[in-house]
Amino acid sequence: PQRALGYNRFKVHAHLFENKYFEALDLLDEMLKNVDESSTSKESVIGNTANIYWNKLMIQSHNQQKKEALNSFKNWKKYRKIDLDAINSEDFQQRRVDGFNASNYATEAWIYVLFGDYDKATALLDKHYNIAKNWQSVGALDGYNGLYGMVYVMQGNPEKALEYFNDRITPNNNIYYSYFKALALKAVDRTDEANG
């Protein structure tokens, strides 16, 4: 059963590479129906269900299926929260809660960026920043900077976007945000850097 789940994940990604988004969503729905049988434990049911909803929200957001994407986001958060609540250590728990909340804010902001609701996106990014700024990690603000850069690219302000697309936003570090960085660089006639 666990092998079937892994195999179906590969099939979902194969559908995406072939631009068969609705086939991928159908397969994810089928995986959701069978997640109990294809998981090895109660914990893996929760994790696998969260993963399925993550994939659904990613596809639905890119397909401009706002209502469906927000519903998948809600379910993704729900199953991640169940997993989060299973941890007992207070110190570790607080770090997990902070990570959980910051990830939720960033993901919801990303959804709103794709739907052109930049006010909601930036309000969520500010909440994300208030958590992530305290993390002792070089890449703690990569998501924040990448998403804010995306906001400004989508609003037609490439100069402002480049203020957020710092040296950490590279194809080796984050291919997704690097694409938007390249768009901003091309828009300000820095084509050589964009192609590099």
Helices and strands as residue ranges (DSSP letters): H 2-17, H 21-33, H 42-62, H 66-85, H 90-114, H 118-132, H 142-154, H 158-164, H 175-187, H 191-195
